[in-house]
Amino acid sequence: MELGNKEILAYTLLNMASEYADLGNYKEAERMVDESLDYFLKQNTKDWISHAYEQKGSIALKQNNYEEALLWYKKSEQLCDEIDFSYGYTLLYNGIAECYLGLKNISEAENYALKGLAISTEFSIAESVKDANLILSKVAHQKGDDALAYSYQQKYMELYEKGQVEKFRKGLGVLRSKMQFENQKKALIEEQHKAIAKQKNYAYLAGAALLVVTLILILIYRTNKLQKKYTENLQEKQNALIMREAQLKESNKTKDKLFSIIAHDLKGPINSFHGLMKMSSDESISQEDYDELFPEALKNIQGISEMLNNLLVWARTQMKGITLKQENVDVHLIATSTLLLLIPIANKKEISIQNNIPKNTISFSDKNHLDIILRNLISNAIKFTHQKGEIILTMIEKNNELQIEITDNGVGMALETQSKLFDKKHATSTYGTHNEKGTGLGLSICKDMVESNGGVLWVSSIQNKGTTIYFTVPTATVTTVAV
């Protein structure tokens, strides 16, 4: 089995384990978690290892094995602390609190329940907020503070009722579809019964027997055809709903993974820059140390700026879709303008950039899209090109399109990396040759924007040799003026 398939299987098993545990099949749930954990340990993906440990703790907790559950939860917490995985605490703290509650350690139960409430509120995870309030109500009751217990219980009930209303609305939609189908089916059956009754009545009329039989057959055919049409329409709608639900689940998984990466990569550089500025303000750092640390801190802030720009573009496309305003634009001028912003960054690595796109190269494209595409692709080339490397921009005109090429002699990519390059599901935090940070989101945005302008984007790369990114855009349109 290929590595990508093993990865998908590991994610799937971990999700299925939770469902099996809820059904009480703990043995099968344990088997699935252990199989997925074995893969994550081999790949050393610490965030997913932490999640697997949390799942094992949850399975033990459901069986009231509090000490065993606490052991797995603590291992998960240790990994979250190690990689600063804040999102992982949302389920973890509530589980630890329940373990301490089961072990009659009320003070620790309260401590972790309060931490769980705080982190769940920060990330706006309603289910975890609800569970934390329930645990805190039990803790308050154990401490004899019934007023506080009642307060937490009230909050729990509000969230519980809100969740039930949402479930009811979803269920009501499905029920309405089912009732509509049943009513249509009933109406068609009734029509068929009427047709059969007419057939029996007309059968007694010997003189018109042939005509009556023909009319009945036509009526039955039309009824069956109509019933088949209704059934097919309902099936299509059901399939569309199922597909949409799968897309939404996948979109949520992608969003959670991207936010996990971004939160992890933002915290370190910002804290470092804040610390440097504080030491400078307090005059507790020498000028020599400041001169040594400031360029690195500035480079990290530049990386954060690029990451946030891509995140804002991605968020806008997710909420409003990609808006397109195509016009005849000069690709050479856009590339030149983009290079004015990026050449200072390239100069720090002594990288030379040649813009060999001919002047007056006109494309019928969205100007803002071309600017974002070129900026991301050239930034990536700078990021993965070694000191004193070279980047070349070229253009080839083919039929009714322009093929833009950005070539570098940097680190290159393996075939497996290339196959996942434009997939949001596999977006990962990557580092350039000078430890420049990124999320992998920029290439996905470029692909969407190239395709929205009627082009295609692809990559050709050899590891340790270099990479060429290709994309196409339409040529200029000729407008005629009426005389």
VENZI-V820560 format. One record per residue. N is the residue number from 0. RES is the residue in one letter. SS is DSSP state (a for helix, b for strand, c for the rest). PHI is phi in whole degrees, -180 to 180 (none if undefined). NEAR is the number of other C-alpha atoms within 8 Angstrom. Layout:
n | res | ss | phi | near
N | RES | SS | PHI | NEAR
N | RES | SS | PHI | NEAR
This chain:
n | res | ss | phi | near
0 | M | c | none | 4
1 | E | c | -67 | 5
2 | L | a | -59 | 6
3 | G | a | -61 | 6
4 | N | a | -66 | 8
5 | K | a | -63 | 10
6 | E | a | -64 | 9
7 | I | a | -62 | 8
8 | L | a | -62 | 9
9 | A | a | -63 | 13
10 | Y | a | -62 | 9
11 | T | a | -64 | 8
12 | L | a | -61 | 12
13 | L | a | -65 | 13
14 | N | a | -70 | 8
15 | M | a | -66 | 10
16 | A | a | -59 | 14
17 | S | a | -63 | 11
18 | E | a | -66 | 9
19 | Y | a | -63 | 12
20 | A | a | -65 | 12
21 | D | a | -64 | 7
22 | L | c | -83 | 6
23 | G | c | 90 | 6
24 | N | c | -91 | 9
25 | Y | a | -71 | 9
26 | K | a | -63 | 6
27 | E | a | -69 | 9
28 | A | a | -62 | 15
29 | E | a | -61 | 11
30 | R | a | -62 | 8
31 | M | a | -65 | 12
32 | V | a | -63 | 14
33 | D | a | -63 | 8
34 | E | a | -67 | 10
35 | S | a | -69 | 14
36 | L | a | -63 | 11
37 | D | a | -59 | 8
38 | Y | a | -68 | 11
39 | F | a | -66 | 13
40 | L | a | -65 | 10
41 | K | a | -66 | 6
42 | Q | a | -85 | 6
43 | N | c | 57 | 7
44 | T | c | -88 | 8
45 | K | a | -66 | 10
46 | D | a | -65 | 11
47 | W | a | -77 | 8
48 | I | a | -62 | 13
49 | S | a | -59 | 14
50 | H | a | -64 | 10
51 | A | a | -66 | 13
52 | Y | a | -61 | 12
53 | E | a | -61 | 13
54 | Q | a | -64 | 12
55 | K | a | -64 | 12
56 | G | a | -64 | 15
57 | S | a | -64 | 10
58 | I | a | -65 | 14
59 | A | a | -64 | 12
60 | L | a | -64 | 13
61 | K | a | -61 | 8
62 | Q | c | -97 | 6
63 | N | c | 63 | 7
64 | N | c | -89 | 9
65 | Y | a | -65 | 12
66 | E | a | -67 | 8
67 | E | a | -65 | 10
68 | A | a | -61 | 15
69 | L | a | -63 | 12
70 | L | a | -60 | 9
71 | W | a | -69 | 12
72 | Y | a | -62 | 14
73 | K | a | -65 | 9
74 | K | a | -65 | 10
75 | S | a | -66 | 15
76 | E | a | -63 | 11
77 | Q | a | -61 | 8
78 | L | a | -69 | 12
79 | C | a | -60 | 14
80 | D | a | -64 | 8
81 | E | a | -66 | 7
82 | I | a | -103 | 9
83 | D | c | 56 | 7
84 | F | c | -92 | 13
85 | S | a | -59 | 9
86 | Y | a | -62 | 8
87 | G | a | -69 | 11
88 | Y | a | -73 | 12
89 | T | a | -61 | 13
90 | L | a | -88 | 10
91 | L | a | -64 | 13
92 | Y | a | -63 | 12
93 | N | a | -64 | 15
94 | G | a | -63 | 12
95 | I | a | -63 | 13
96 | A | a | -60 | 15
97 | E | a | -65 | 10
98 | C | a | -62 | 14
99 | Y | a | -64 | 14
100 | L | a | -64 | 11
101 | G | a | -66 | 9
102 | L | c | -90 | 8
103 | K | c | 68 | 6
104 | N | c | -95 | 9
105 | I | a | -67 | 11
106 | S | a | -65 | 6
107 | E | a | -69 | 9
108 | A | a | -61 | 15
109 | E | a | -65 | 11
110 | N | a | -58 | 9
111 | Y | a | -74 | 12
112 | A | a | -66 | 15
113 | L | a | -66 | 10
114 | K | a | -66 | 9
115 | G | a | -64 | 17
116 | L | a | -64 | 12
117 | A | a | -66 | 8
118 | I | a | -70 | 12
119 | S | a | -68 | 13
120 | T | a | -66 | 10
121 | E | a | -61 | 6
122 | F | c | -92 | 7
123 | S | c | 58 | 7
124 | I | c | -100 | 9
125 | A | a | -60 | 9
126 | E | a | -63 | 7
127 | S | a | -69 | 13
128 | V | a | -62 | 13
129 | K | a | -61 | 12
130 | D | a | -62 | 10
131 | A | a | -63 | 13
132 | N | a | -65 | 14
133 | L | a | -65 | 11
134 | I | a | -64 | 12
135 | L | a | -65 | 13
136 | S | a | -68 | 14
137 | K | a | -67 | 9
138 | V | a | -63 | 13
139 | A | a | -61 | 12
140 | H | a | -65 | 11
141 | Q | a | -63 | 8
142 | K | c | -83 | 7
143 | G | c | 85 | 6
144 | D | c | -97 | 9
145 | D | a | -67 | 8
146 | A | a | -64 | 6
147 | L | a | -68 | 10
148 | A | a | -61 | 14
149 | Y | a | -64 | 9
150 | S | a | -61 | 9
151 | Y | a | -66 | 12
152 | Q | a | -64 | 11
153 | Q | a | -62 | 8
154 | K | a | -63 | 10
155 | Y | a | -60 | 12
156 | M | a | -65 | 8
157 | E | a | -61 | 8
158 | L | a | -68 | 11
159 | Y | a | -63 | 9
160 | E | a | -65 | 8
161 | K | a | -62 | 8
162 | G | a | -65 | 8
163 | Q | a | -66 | 8
164 | V | a | -63 | 8
165 | E | a | -63 | 8
166 | K | a | -62 | 8
167 | F | a | -63 | 8
168 | R | a | -63 | 8
169 | K | a | -65 | 8
170 | G | a | -65 | 8
171 | L | a | -65 | 8
172 | G | a | -62 | 8
173 | V | a | -63 | 8
174 | L | a | -63 | 8
175 | R | a | -62 | 8
176 | S | a | -61 | 8
177 | K | a | -65 | 8
178 | M | a | -65 | 8
179 | Q | a | -62 | 8
180 | F | a | -62 | 10
181 | E | a | -64 | 8
182 | N | a | -64 | 8
183 | Q | a | -64 | 9
184 | K | a | -63 | 9
185 | K | a | -62 | 8
186 | A | a | -63 | 8
187 | L | a | -66 | 10
188 | I | a | -64 | 8
189 | E | a | -64 | 8
190 | E | a | -62 | 9
191 | Q | a | -64 | 10
192 | H | a | -62 | 8
193 | K | a | -65 | 8
194 | A | a | -62 | 11
195 | I | a | -65 | 9
196 | A | a | -62 | 8
197 | K | a | -63 | 9
198 | Q | a | -62 | 11
199 | K | a | -66 | 8
200 | N | a | -66 | 8
201 | Y | a | -71 | 11
202 | A | a | -63 | 10
203 | Y | c | -77 | 7
204 | L | c | -91 | 8
205 | A | c | -64 | 6
206 | G | c | -67 | 4
207 | A | c | -111 | 8
208 | A | a | -57 | 11
209 | L | a | -65 | 6
210 | L | a | -64 | 7
211 | V | a | -64 | 11
212 | V | a | -61 | 11
213 | T | a | -63 | 8
214 | L | a | -62 | 8
215 | I | a | -66 | 12
216 | L | a | -62 | 8
217 | I | a | -65 | 8
218 | L | a | -63 | 9
219 | I | a | -63 | 10
220 | Y | a | -61 | 8
221 | R | a | -65 | 8
222 | T | a | -64 | 11
223 | N | a | -63 | 8
224 | K | a | -65 | 8
225 | L | a | -66 | 8
226 | Q | a | -63 | 10
227 | K | a | -63 | 8
228 | K | a | -64 | 8
229 | Y | a | -62 | 9
230 | T | a | -63 | 9
231 | E | a | -65 | 8
232 | N | a | -63 | 8
233 | L | a | -65 | 9
234 | Q | a | -65 | 8
235 | E | a | -63 | 8
236 | K | a | -65 | 8
237 | Q | a | -64 | 8
238 | N | a | -63 | 8
239 | A | a | -65 | 8
240 | L | a | -65 | 8
241 | I | a | -63 | 8
242 | M | a | -65 | 8
243 | R | a | -64 | 8
244 | E | a | -63 | 8
245 | A | a | -63 | 8
246 | Q | a | -64 | 8
247 | L | a | -66 | 8
248 | K | a | -64 | 8
249 | E | a | -65 | 9
250 | S | a | -64 | 8
251 | N | a | -65 | 8
252 | K | a | -63 | 9
253 | T | a | -63 | 10
254 | K | a | -60 | 8
255 | D | a | -61 | 8
256 | K | a | -67 | 9
257 | L | a | -63 | 11
258 | F | a | -66 | 8
259 | S | a | -64 | 11
260 | I | a | -65 | 11
261 | I | a | -65 | 9
262 | A | a | -61 | 8
263 | H | a | -67 | 11
264 | D | a | -81 | 10
265 | L | a | -80 | 9
266 | K | a | -64 | 8
267 | G | a | -61 | 8
268 | P | a | -60 | 11
269 | I | a | -66 | 9
270 | N | a | -63 | 8
271 | S | a | -64 | 9
272 | F | a | -65 | 11
273 | H | a | -63 | 8
274 | G | a | -63 | 8
275 | L | a | -64 | 11
276 | M | a | -64 | 8
277 | K | a | -66 | 8
278 | M | a | -64 | 10
279 | S | a | -66 | 10
280 | S | a | -66 | 7
281 | D | a | -80 | 7
282 | E | c | 58 | 7
283 | S | c | -101 | 7
284 | I | c | -131 | 9
285 | S | c | -75 | 7
286 | Q | a | -62 | 6
287 | E | a | -64 | 6
288 | D | a | -67 | 8
289 | Y | a | -62 | 11
290 | D | a | -63 | 8
291 | E | a | -79 | 8
292 | L | a | -87 | 9
293 | F | a | -62 | 9
294 | P | a | -59 | 8
295 | E | a | -67 | 8
296 | A | a | -63 | 11
297 | L | a | -64 | 9
298 | K | a | -63 | 9
299 | N | a | -64 | 11
300 | I | a | -65 | 11
301 | Q | a | -63 | 8
302 | G | a | -64 | 11
303 | I | a | -64 | 10
304 | S | a | -59 | 8
305 | E | a | -62 | 9
306 | M | a | -63 | 10
307 | L | a | -67 | 8
308 | N | a | -60 | 8
309 | N | a | -65 | 11
310 | L | a | -64 | 9
311 | L | a | -65 | 8
312 | V | a | -63 | 9
313 | W | a | -62 | 10
314 | A | a | -62 | 8
315 | R | a | -64 | 10
316 | T | a | -69 | 9
317 | Q | a | -70 | 7
318 | M | a | -84 | 6
319 | K | a | -116 | 7
320 | G | c | 78 | 7
321 | I | c | -83 | 8
322 | T | c | -88 | 5
323 | L | c | -120 | 7
324 | K | c | -134 | 7
325 | Q | b | -86 | 9
326 | E | b | -158 | 9
327 | N | b | -74 | 10
328 | V | b | -129 | 11
329 | D | b | -90 | 11
330 | V | a | -65 | 12
331 | H | a | -62 | 12
332 | L | a | -67 | 8
333 | I | a | -64 | 11
334 | A | a | -63 | 11
335 | T | a | -62 | 9
336 | S | a | -63 | 8
337 | T | a | -64 | 11
338 | L | a | -65 | 8
339 | L | a | -59 | 8
340 | L | a | -80 | 7
341 | L | a | -97 | 11
342 | I | a | -59 | 9
343 | P | a | -57 | 8
344 | I | a | -69 | 8
345 | A | a | -66 | 12
346 | N | a | -62 | 9
347 | K | a | -64 | 7
348 | K | c | -104 | 9
349 | E | c | 57 | 9
350 | I | c | -95 | 15
351 | S | b | -92 | 10
352 | I | b | -125 | 10
353 | Q | b | -110 | 7
354 | N | b | -97 | 10
355 | N | c | -96 | 8
356 | I | c | -73 | 10
357 | P | c | -60 | 7
358 | K | c | -65 | 7
359 | N | c | 59 | 7
360 | T | c | -85 | 9
361 | I | b | -102 | 10
362 | S | b | -128 | 15
363 | F | b | -90 | 13
364 | S | b | -145 | 14
365 | D | b | -80 | 12
366 | K | a | -61 | 11
367 | N | a | -64 | 6
368 | H | a | -63 | 10
369 | L | a | -60 | 11
370 | D | a | -64 | 11
371 | I | a | -65 | 9
372 | I | a | -62 | 12
373 | L | a | -65 | 10
374 | R | a | -63 | 10
375 | N | a | -68 | 11
376 | L | a | -69 | 11
377 | I | a | -70 | 10
378 | S | a | -60 | 9
379 | N | a | -62 | 8
380 | A | a | -63 | 14
381 | I | a | -62 | 11
382 | K | a | -60 | 11
383 | F | c | -105 | 11
384 | T | c | -105 | 16
385 | H | c | -73 | 11
386 | Q | c | -52 | 7
387 | K | c | 63 | 8
388 | G | c | -81 | 12
389 | E | b | -142 | 10
390 | I | b | -130 | 14
391 | I | b | -128 | 12
392 | L | b | -105 | 13
393 | T | b | -134 | 10
394 | M | b | -143 | 11
395 | I | b | -127 | 7
396 | E | b | -95 | 8
397 | K | b | -133 | 7
398 | N | c | 52 | 4
399 | N | c | -108 | 7
400 | E | b | -145 | 10
401 | L | b | -109 | 13
402 | Q | b | -104 | 12
403 | I | b | -94 | 11
404 | E | b | -127 | 12
405 | I | b | -120 | 14
406 | T | b | -114 | 12
407 | D | b | -130 | 13
408 | N | c | -111 | 13
409 | G | c | -88 | 13
410 | V | c | -75 | 12
411 | G | c | 70 | 13
412 | M | c | -143 | 12
413 | A | c | -75 | 9
414 | L | a | -61 | 7
415 | E | a | -64 | 6
416 | T | a | -64 | 8
417 | Q | a | -62 | 10
418 | S | a | -67 | 7
419 | K | c | -108 | 8
420 | L | c | -62 | 11
421 | F | c | -105 | 8
422 | D | c | -99 | 8
423 | K | a | -62 | 9
424 | K | a | -63 | 7
425 | H | a | -106 | 7
426 | A | c | -62 | 12
427 | T | c | -135 | 8
428 | S | c | -76 | 10
429 | T | b | -120 | 8
430 | Y | b | -125 | 10
431 | G | c | -83 | 10
432 | T | c | -68 | 9
433 | H | c | -113 | 6
434 | N | c | 62 | 6
435 | E | c | -69 | 11
436 | K | b | -96 | 12
437 | G | b | -168 | 11
438 | T | c | -113 | 13
439 | G | c | 83 | 12
440 | L | a | -76 | 12
441 | G | a | -60 | 9
442 | L | a | -66 | 11
443 | S | a | -64 | 12
444 | I | a | -63 | 12
445 | C | a | -58 | 11
446 | K | a | -60 | 11
447 | D | a | -61 | 8
448 | M | a | -73 | 11
449 | V | a | -61 | 16
450 | E | a | -66 | 10
451 | S | a | -66 | 9
452 | N | c | -89 | 12
453 | G | c | 90 | 8
454 | G | c | -115 | 11
455 | V | c | -132 | 10
456 | L | b | -132 | 11
457 | W | b | -150 | 7
458 | V | b | -135 | 9
459 | S | b | -133 | 7
460 | S | b | -150 | 13
461 | I | b | -126 | 10
462 | Q | c | -60 | 9
463 | N | c | 67 | 8
464 | K | c | -116 | 10
465 | G | b | 143 | 15
466 | T | b | -140 | 16
467 | T | b | -125 | 11
468 | I | b | -103 | 12
469 | Y | b | -113 | 11
470 | F | b | -151 | 12
471 | T | b | -116 | 12
472 | V | b | -138 | 15
473 | P | b | -67 | 13
474 | T | b | -74 | 10
475 | A | c | -65 | 9
476 | T | c | -97 | 7
477 | V | c | -96 | 4
478 | T | c | -97 | 4
479 | T | c | -106 | 4
480 | V | c | -105 | 4
481 | A | c | -69 | 3
482 | V | c | -98 | 2
